[in-house]
Amino acid sequence: MAKLKLDLHDIFNRGERIDTELERVIREAVDKRIPMVEIIPGKGSGQLKKRVIRFLQQKRIKALYHRVEKDSKNHGRLFVHFRH
């Protein structure tokens, strides 16, 4: 299955870049009709994962995807599922 992957490890300390990258990967999934995006905020303190979830919960973003799945085996990873 086709999926996009966004690893936030490299930009975790650059706040504005995080939102820009999240926006970019969600838009790309919508534009290319890709069914899933894997987002890797990493384990760390959990702050980055919370930020990603807050981003995904914005009304305009939430309207674009079907559901968010937390990886039960790796809490440093989220999957965003789309229904195109």
Jmol script that loads the backbone (N, CA, C; Angstrom):
load data "model"
ATOM      1  N   MET A   1       0.853  -1.192   0.000  1.00  0.00           N
ATOM      2  CA  MET A   1       0.000   0.000   0.000  1.00  0.00           C
ATOM      3  C   MET A   1       0.888   1.242   0.000  1.00  0.00           C
ATOM      4  N   ALA A   2       0.503   2.192  -0.801  1.00  0.00           N
ATOM      5  CA  ALA A   2       1.261   3.447  -0.881  1.00  0.00           C
ATOM      6  C   ALA A   2       1.039   4.270   0.382  1.00  0.00           C
ATOM      7  N   LYS A   3       2.117   4.841   0.874  1.00  0.00           N
ATOM      8  CA  LYS A   3       1.978   5.746   2.012  1.00  0.00           C
ATOM      9  C   LYS A   3       3.093   6.769   1.965  1.00  0.00           C
ATOM     10  N   LEU A   4       2.841   7.892   2.596  1.00  0.00           N
ATOM     11  CA  LEU A   4       3.858   8.925   2.752  1.00  0.00           C
ATOM     12  C   LEU A   4       4.395   8.805   4.169  1.00  0.00           C
ATOM     13  N   LYS A   5       5.624   9.230   4.355  1.00  0.00           N
ATOM     14  CA  LYS A   5       6.236   9.149   5.678  1.00  0.00           C
ATOM     15  C   LYS A   5       6.856  10.501   6.007  1.00  0.00           C
ATOM     16  N   LEU A   6       6.593  10.982   7.212  1.00  0.00           N
ATOM     17  CA  LEU A   6       7.181  12.242   7.681  1.00  0.00           C
ATOM     18  C   LEU A   6       7.864  11.972   9.011  1.00  0.00           C
ATOM     19  N   ASP A   7       9.183  12.065   9.013  1.00  0.00           N
ATOM     20  CA  ASP A   7       9.964  11.868  10.236  1.00  0.00           C
ATOM     21  C   ASP A   7      10.346  13.241  10.773  1.00  0.00           C
ATOM     22  N   LEU A   8       9.863  13.553  11.958  1.00  0.00           N
ATOM     23  CA  LEU A   8      10.078  14.882  12.536  1.00  0.00           C
ATOM     24  C   LEU A   8      11.345  14.971  13.394  1.00  0.00           C
ATOM     25  N   HIS A   9      12.115  13.905  13.486  1.00  0.00           N
ATOM     26  CA  HIS A   9      13.320  13.927  14.327  1.00  0.00           C
ATOM     27  C   HIS A   9      14.251  15.101  14.006  1.00  0.00           C
ATOM     28  N   ASP A  10      14.434  15.378  12.720  1.00  0.00           N
ATOM     29  CA  ASP A  10      15.403  16.395  12.316  1.00  0.00           C
ATOM     30  C   ASP A  10      14.955  17.827  12.594  1.00  0.00           C
ATOM     31  N   ILE A  11      13.657  18.049  12.687  1.00  0.00           N
ATOM     32  CA  ILE A  11      13.166  19.427  12.832  1.00  0.00           C
ATOM     33  C   ILE A  11      12.386  19.634  14.128  1.00  0.00           C
ATOM     34  N   PHE A  12      12.548  18.711  15.076  1.00  0.00           N
ATOM     35  CA  PHE A  12      11.744  18.755  16.294  1.00  0.00           C
ATOM     36  C   PHE A  12      11.858  20.064  17.058  1.00  0.00           C
ATOM     37  N   ASN A  13      12.973  20.776  16.890  1.00  0.00           N
ATOM     38  CA  ASN A  13      13.151  22.021  17.650  1.00  0.00           C
ATOM     39  C   ASN A  13      12.858  23.263  16.817  1.00  0.00           C
ATOM     40  N   ARG A  14      12.258  23.083  15.659  1.00  0.00           N
ATOM     41  CA  ARG A  14      11.910  24.230  14.820  1.00  0.00           C
ATOM     42  C   ARG A  14      10.392  24.278  14.655  1.00  0.00           C
ATOM     43  N   GLY A  15       9.741  24.945  15.572  1.00  0.00           N
ATOM     44  CA  GLY A  15       8.287  24.952  15.634  1.00  0.00           C
ATOM     45  C   GLY A  15       7.550  25.208  14.341  1.00  0.00           C
ATOM     46  N   GLU A  16       7.912  26.292  13.659  1.00  0.00           N
ATOM     47  CA  GLU A  16       7.169  26.655  12.440  1.00  0.00           C
ATOM     48  C   GLU A  16       7.389  25.629  11.325  1.00  0.00           C
ATOM     49  N   ARG A  17       8.566  25.033  11.274  1.00  0.00           N
ATOM     50  CA  ARG A  17       8.849  24.011  10.255  1.00  0.00           C
ATOM     51  C   ARG A  17       7.954  22.788  10.457  1.00  0.00           C
ATOM     52  N   ILE A  18       7.680  22.454  11.704  1.00  0.00           N
ATOM     53  CA  ILE A  18       6.856  21.277  11.996  1.00  0.00           C
ATOM     54  C   ILE A  18       5.481  21.443  11.365  1.00  0.00           C
ATOM     55  N   ASP A  19       4.832  22.576  11.629  1.00  0.00           N
ATOM     56  CA  ASP A  19       3.499  22.808  11.058  1.00  0.00           C
ATOM     57  C   ASP A  19       3.547  22.825   9.535  1.00  0.00           C
ATOM     58  N   THR A  20       4.587  23.438   8.977  1.00  0.00           N
ATOM     59  CA  THR A  20       4.727  23.510   7.518  1.00  0.00           C
ATOM     60  C   THR A  20       4.849  22.112   6.918  1.00  0.00           C
ATOM     61  N   GLU A  21       5.661  21.276   7.535  1.00  0.00           N
ATOM     62  CA  GLU A  21       5.859  19.917   7.034  1.00  0.00           C
ATOM     63  C   GLU A  21       4.597  19.066   7.191  1.00  0.00           C
ATOM     64  N   LEU A  22       3.915  19.226   8.313  1.00  0.00           N
ATOM     65  CA  LEU A  22       2.658  18.486   8.520  1.00  0.00           C
ATOM     66  C   LEU A  22       1.639  18.884   7.458  1.00  0.00           C
ATOM     67  N   GLU A  23       1.516  20.177   7.246  1.00  0.00           N
ATOM     68  CA  GLU A  23       0.592  20.701   6.234  1.00  0.00           C
ATOM     69  C   GLU A  23       0.946  20.141   4.853  1.00  0.00           C
ATOM     70  N   ARG A  24       2.238  20.160   4.529  1.00  0.00           N
ATOM     71  CA  ARG A  24       2.700  19.692   3.227  1.00  0.00           C
ATOM     72  C   ARG A  24       2.359  18.217   3.007  1.00  0.00           C
ATOM     73  N   VAL A  25       2.637  17.382   3.995  1.00  0.00           N
ATOM     74  CA  VAL A  25       2.439  15.946   3.812  1.00  0.00           C
ATOM     75  C   VAL A  25       0.947  15.590   3.743  1.00  0.00           C
ATOM     76  N   ILE A  26       0.113  16.298   4.490  1.00  0.00           N
ATOM     77  CA  ILE A  26      -1.340  16.059   4.446  1.00  0.00           C
ATOM     78  C   ILE A  26      -1.872  16.466   3.067  1.00  0.00           C
ATOM     79  N   ARG A  27      -1.450  17.644   2.604  1.00  0.00           N
ATOM     80  CA  ARG A  27      -1.878  18.108   1.267  1.00  0.00           C
ATOM     81  C   ARG A  27      -1.433  17.146   0.169  1.00  0.00           C
ATOM     82  N   GLU A  28      -0.198  16.669   0.268  1.00  0.00           N
ATOM     83  CA  GLU A  28       0.323  15.748  -0.749  1.00  0.00           C
ATOM     84  C   GLU A  28      -0.508  14.463  -0.772  1.00  0.00           C
ATOM     85  N   ALA A  29      -0.860  13.958   0.397  1.00  0.00           N
ATOM     86  CA  ALA A  29      -1.685  12.745   0.471  1.00  0.00           C
ATOM     87  C   ALA A  29      -3.036  12.976  -0.194  1.00  0.00           C
ATOM     88  N   VAL A  30      -3.617  14.135   0.054  1.00  0.00           N
ATOM     89  CA  VAL A  30      -4.920  14.463  -0.547  1.00  0.00           C
ATOM     90  C   VAL A  30      -4.769  14.601  -2.067  1.00  0.00           C
ATOM     91  N   ASP A  31      -3.773  15.381  -2.496  1.00  0.00           N
ATOM     92  CA  ASP A  31      -3.579  15.631  -3.926  1.00  0.00           C
ATOM     93  C   ASP A  31      -3.292  14.358  -4.707  1.00  0.00           C
ATOM     94  N   LYS A  32      -2.502  13.470  -4.119  1.00  0.00           N
ATOM     95  CA  LYS A  32      -2.093  12.244  -4.824  1.00  0.00           C
ATOM     96  C   LYS A  32      -2.967  11.047  -4.462  1.00  0.00           C
ATOM     97  N   ARG A  33      -3.992  11.296  -3.642  1.00  0.00           N
ATOM     98  CA  ARG A  33      -4.920  10.242  -3.233  1.00  0.00           C
ATOM     99  C   ARG A  33      -4.190   9.070  -2.572  1.00  0.00           C
ATOM    100  N   ILE A  34      -3.256   9.388  -1.711  1.00  0.00           N
ATOM    101  CA  ILE A  34      -2.498   8.369  -0.984  1.00  0.00           C
ATOM    102  C   ILE A  34      -3.279   8.018   0.287  1.00  0.00           C
ATOM    103  N   PRO A  35      -3.490   6.730   0.541  1.00  0.00           N
ATOM    104  CA  PRO A  35      -4.385   6.327   1.632  1.00  0.00           C
ATOM    105  C   PRO A  35      -3.854   6.503   3.050  1.00  0.00           C
ATOM    106  N   MET A  36      -2.526   6.633   3.207  1.00  0.00           N
ATOM    107  CA  MET A  36      -2.013   6.714   4.567  1.00  0.00           C
ATOM    108  C   MET A  36      -0.743   7.554   4.642  1.00  0.00           C
ATOM    109  N   VAL A  37      -0.643   8.312   5.738  1.00  0.00           N
ATOM    110  CA  VAL A  37       0.578   9.051   6.049  1.00  0.00           C
ATOM    111  C   VAL A  37       1.075   8.551   7.404  1.00  0.00           C
ATOM    112  N   GLU A  38       2.341   8.201   7.445  1.00  0.00           N
ATOM    113  CA  GLU A  38       2.968   7.793   8.701  1.00  0.00           C
ATOM    114  C   GLU A  38       3.751   8.996   9.214  1.00  0.00           C
ATOM    115  N   ILE A  39       3.460   9.425  10.435  1.00  0.00           N
ATOM    116  CA  ILE A  39       4.153  10.561  11.039  1.00  0.00           C
ATOM    117  C   ILE A  39       4.954  10.037  12.227  1.00  0.00           C
ATOM    118  N   ILE A  40       6.235  10.390  12.263  1.00  0.00           N
ATOM    119  CA  ILE A  40       7.110   9.903  13.329  1.00  0.00           C
ATOM    120  C   ILE A  40       7.600  11.095  14.160  1.00  0.00           C
ATOM    121  N   PRO A  41       6.865  11.415  15.231  1.00  0.00           N
ATOM    122  CA  PRO A  41       7.343  12.475  16.109  1.00  0.00           C
ATOM    123  C   PRO A  41       8.462  11.968  17.026  1.00  0.00           C
ATOM    124  N   GLY A  42       8.626  10.666  17.104  1.00  0.00           N
ATOM    125  CA  GLY A  42       9.641  10.094  17.986  1.00  0.00           C
ATOM    126  C   GLY A  42       9.106   9.975  19.402  1.00  0.00           C
ATOM    127  N   LYS A  43       9.834   9.291  20.234  1.00  0.00           N
ATOM    128  CA  LYS A  43       9.355   9.024  21.591  1.00  0.00           C
ATOM    129  C   LYS A  43       9.575  10.227  22.501  1.00  0.00           C
ATOM    130  N   GLY A  44      10.809  10.563  22.790  1.00  0.00           N
ATOM    131  CA  GLY A  44      11.108  11.763  23.571  1.00  0.00           C
ATOM    132  C   GLY A  44      10.186  12.007  24.748  1.00  0.00           C
ATOM    133  N   SER A  45       9.860  13.260  24.980  1.00  0.00           N
ATOM    134  CA  SER A  45       9.029  13.647  26.128  1.00  0.00           C
ATOM    135  C   SER A  45       7.542  13.514  25.827  1.00  0.00           C
ATOM    136  N   GLY A  46       7.218  13.335  24.562  1.00  0.00           N
ATOM    137  CA  GLY A  46       5.811  13.263  24.187  1.00  0.00           C
ATOM    138  C   GLY A  46       5.242  14.597  23.746  1.00  0.00           C
ATOM    139  N   GLN A  47       6.018  15.681  23.917  1.00  0.00           N
ATOM    140  CA  GLN A  47       5.528  17.017  23.556  1.00  0.00           C
ATOM    141  C   GLN A  47       5.294  17.145  22.050  1.00  0.00           C
ATOM    142  N   LEU A  48       6.205  16.593  21.262  1.00  0.00           N
ATOM    143  CA  LEU A  48       6.084  16.693  19.811  1.00  0.00           C
ATOM    144  C   LEU A  48       4.861  15.915  19.319  1.00  0.00           C
ATOM    145  N   LYS A  49       4.645  14.743  19.891  1.00  0.00           N
ATOM    146  CA  LYS A  49       3.473  13.945  19.509  1.00  0.00           C
ATOM    147  C   LYS A  49       2.188  14.719  19.844  1.00  0.00           C
ATOM    148  N   LYS A  50       2.165  15.356  21.009  1.00  0.00           N
ATOM    149  CA  LYS A  50       0.994  16.160  21.400  1.00  0.00           C
ATOM    150  C   LYS A  50       0.775  17.287  20.400  1.00  0.00           C
ATOM    151  N   ARG A  51       1.860  17.898  19.981  1.00  0.00           N
ATOM    152  CA  ARG A  51       1.768  18.997  19.013  1.00  0.00           C
ATOM    153  C   ARG A  51       1.196  18.502  17.685  1.00  0.00           C
ATOM    154  N   VAL A  52       1.668  17.329  17.241  1.00  0.00           N
ATOM    155  CA  VAL A  52       1.169  16.741  15.991  1.00  0.00           C
ATOM    156  C   VAL A  52      -0.325  16.460  16.113  1.00  0.00           C
ATOM    157  N   ILE A  53      -0.744  15.895  17.224  1.00  0.00           N
ATOM    158  CA  ILE A  53      -2.166  15.588  17.428  1.00  0.00           C
ATOM    159  C   ILE A  53      -2.993  16.869  17.442  1.00  0.00           C
ATOM    160  N   ARG A  54      -2.481  17.911  18.115  1.00  0.00           N
ATOM    161  CA  ARG A  54      -3.191  19.210  18.113  1.00  0.00           C
ATOM    162  C   ARG A  54      -3.333  19.741  16.689  1.00  0.00           C
ATOM    163  N   PHE A  55      -2.267  19.618  15.897  1.00  0.00           N
ATOM    164  CA  PHE A  55      -2.311  20.062  14.504  1.00  0.00           C
ATOM    165  C   PHE A  55      -3.396  19.296  13.752  1.00  0.00           C
ATOM    166  N   LEU A  56      -3.420  17.985  13.923  1.00  0.00           N
ATOM    167  CA  LEU A  56      -4.379  17.138  13.207  1.00  0.00           C
ATOM    168  C   LEU A  56      -5.817  17.400  13.643  1.00  0.00           C
ATOM    169  N   GLN A  57      -6.001  17.918  14.846  1.00  0.00           N
ATOM    170  CA  GLN A  57      -7.353  18.155  15.354  1.00  0.00           C
ATOM    171  C   GLN A  57      -7.946  19.491  14.913  1.00  0.00           C
ATOM    172  N   GLN A  58      -7.165  20.312  14.236  1.00  0.00           N
ATOM    173  CA  GLN A  58      -7.716  21.566  13.710  1.00  0.00           C
ATOM    174  C   GLN A  58      -8.828  21.220  12.718  1.00  0.00           C
ATOM    175  N   LYS A  59      -9.908  21.958  12.788  1.00  0.00           N
ATOM    176  CA  LYS A  59     -11.086  21.650  11.963  1.00  0.00           C
ATOM    177  C   LYS A  59     -10.765  21.524  10.474  1.00  0.00           C
ATOM    178  N   ARG A  60      -9.990  22.469   9.942  1.00  0.00           N
ATOM    179  CA  ARG A  60      -9.710  22.447   8.496  1.00  0.00           C
ATOM    180  C   ARG A  60      -8.857  21.252   8.090  1.00  0.00           C
ATOM    181  N   ILE A  61      -8.007  20.780   8.996  1.00  0.00           N
ATOM    182  CA  ILE A  61      -7.168  19.612   8.714  1.00  0.00           C
ATOM    183  C   ILE A  61      -7.986  18.328   8.903  1.00  0.00           C
ATOM    184  N   LYS A  62      -8.752  18.300   9.981  1.00  0.00           N
ATOM    185  CA  LYS A  62      -9.555  17.122  10.303  1.00  0.00           C
ATOM    186  C   LYS A  62     -10.519  16.770   9.169  1.00  0.00           C
ATOM    187  N   ALA A  63     -10.955  17.782   8.454  1.00  0.00           N
ATOM    188  CA  ALA A  63     -11.890  17.569   7.343  1.00  0.00           C
ATOM    189  C   ALA A  63     -11.240  16.804   6.188  1.00  0.00           C
ATOM    190  N   LEU A  64      -9.913  16.752   6.165  1.00  0.00           N
ATOM    191  CA  LEU A  64      -9.188  16.152   5.044  1.00  0.00           C
ATOM    192  C   LEU A  64      -8.924  14.657   5.207  1.00  0.00           C
ATOM    193  N   TYR A  65      -8.945  14.170   6.444  1.00  0.00           N
ATOM    194  CA  TYR A  65      -8.605  12.761   6.652  1.00  0.00           C
ATOM    195  C   TYR A  65      -9.730  12.009   7.346  1.00  0.00           C
ATOM    196  N   HIS A  66      -9.606  10.693   7.353  1.00  0.00           N
ATOM    197  CA  HIS A  66     -10.639   9.823   7.900  1.00  0.00           C
ATOM    198  C   HIS A  66     -10.413   9.541   9.388  1.00  0.00           C
ATOM    199  N   ARG A  67      -9.207   9.078   9.752  1.00  0.00           N
ATOM    200  CA  ARG A  67      -8.934   8.785  11.162  1.00  0.00           C
ATOM    201  C   ARG A  67      -7.433   8.757  11.430  1.00  0.00           C
ATOM    202  N   VAL A  68      -7.084   8.908  12.724  1.00  0.00           N
ATOM    203  CA  VAL A  68      -5.697   8.826  13.162  1.00  0.00           C
ATOM    204  C   VAL A  68      -5.564   7.560  14.005  1.00  0.00           C
ATOM    205  N   GLU A  69      -4.519   6.807  13.733  1.00  0.00           N
ATOM    206  CA  GLU A  69      -4.257   5.574  14.474  1.00  0.00           C
ATOM    207  C   GLU A  69      -2.912   5.718  15.173  1.00  0.00           C
ATOM    208  N   LYS A  70      -2.907   5.431  16.472  1.00  0.00           N
ATOM    209  CA  LYS A  70      -1.644   5.427  17.215  1.00  0.00           C
ATOM    210  C   LYS A  70      -1.074   4.018  17.115  1.00  0.00           C
ATOM    211  N   ASP A  71       0.188   3.919  16.824  1.00  0.00           N
ATOM    212  CA  ASP A  71       0.845   2.620  16.703  1.00  0.00           C
ATOM    213  C   ASP A  71       0.948   1.996  18.094  1.00  0.00           C
ATOM    214  N   SER A  72       0.318   0.850  18.284  1.00  0.00           N
ATOM    215  CA  SER A  72       0.299   0.216  19.607  1.00  0.00           C
ATOM    216  C   SER A  72       1.674  -0.327  20.000  1.00  0.00           C
ATOM    217  N   LYS A  73       2.510  -0.631  19.026  1.00  0.00           N
ATOM    218  CA  LYS A  73       3.832  -1.192  19.322  1.00  0.00           C
ATOM    219  C   LYS A  73       4.911  -0.110  19.426  1.00  0.00           C
ATOM    220  N   ASN A  74       4.637   1.085  18.878  1.00  0.00           N
ATOM    221  CA  ASN A  74       5.643   2.142  18.859  1.00  0.00           C
ATOM    222  C   ASN A  74       4.942   3.475  19.123  1.00  0.00           C
ATOM    223  N   HIS A  75       4.990   3.943  20.364  1.00  0.00           N
ATOM    224  CA  HIS A  75       4.246   5.167  20.691  1.00  0.00           C
ATOM    225  C   HIS A  75       4.877   6.413  20.085  1.00  0.00           C
ATOM    226  N   GLY A  76       5.976   6.269  19.373  1.00  0.00           N
ATOM    227  CA  GLY A  76       6.591   7.400  18.676  1.00  0.00           C
ATOM    228  C   GLY A  76       6.137   7.512  17.239  1.00  0.00           C
ATOM    229  N   ARG A  77       4.988   6.893  16.927  1.00  0.00           N
ATOM    230  CA  ARG A  77       4.537   6.868  15.529  1.00  0.00           C
ATOM    231  C   ARG A  77       3.015   6.957  15.451  1.00  0.00           C
ATOM    232  N   LEU A  78       2.538   7.711  14.468  1.00  0.00           N
ATOM    233  CA  LEU A  78       1.088   7.855  14.216  1.00  0.00           C
ATOM    234  C   LEU A  78       0.820   7.556  12.749  1.00  0.00           C
ATOM    235  N   PHE A  79      -0.360   7.044  12.468  1.00  0.00           N
ATOM    236  CA  PHE A  79      -0.782   6.836  11.090  1.00  0.00           C
ATOM    237  C   PHE A  79      -2.044   7.669  10.846  1.00  0.00           C
ATOM    238  N   VAL A  80      -2.047   8.416   9.773  1.00  0.00           N
ATOM    239  CA  VAL A  80      -3.229   9.205   9.393  1.00  0.00           C
ATOM    240  C   VAL A  80      -3.823   8.520   8.174  1.00  0.00           C
ATOM    241  N   HIS A  81      -5.077   8.083   8.299  1.00  0.00           N
ATOM    242  CA  HIS A  81      -5.746   7.359   7.231  1.00  0.00           C
ATOM    243  C   HIS A  81      -6.693   8.281   6.470  1.00  0.00           C
ATOM    244  N   PHE A  82      -6.684   8.136   5.152  1.00  0.00           N
ATOM    245  CA  PHE A  82      -7.528   8.959   4.285  1.00  0.00           C
ATOM    246  C   PHE A  82      -8.536   8.073   3.579  1.00  0.00           C
ATOM    247  N   ARG A  83      -9.700   8.621   3.322  1.00  0.00           N
ATOM    248  CA  ARG A  83     -10.699   7.941   2.517  1.00  0.00           C
ATOM    249  C   ARG A  83     -10.988   8.877   1.364  1.00  0.00           C
ATOM    250  N   HIS A  84     -10.389   8.605   0.210  1.00  0.00           N
ATOM    251  CA  HIS A  84     -10.511   9.524  -0.929  1.00  0.00           C
ATOM    252  C   HIS A  84     -11.739   9.213  -1.758  1.00  0.00           C
TER     253      HIS A  84
END
end "model"
wireframe off; spacefill off
backbone 0.3
color backbone group
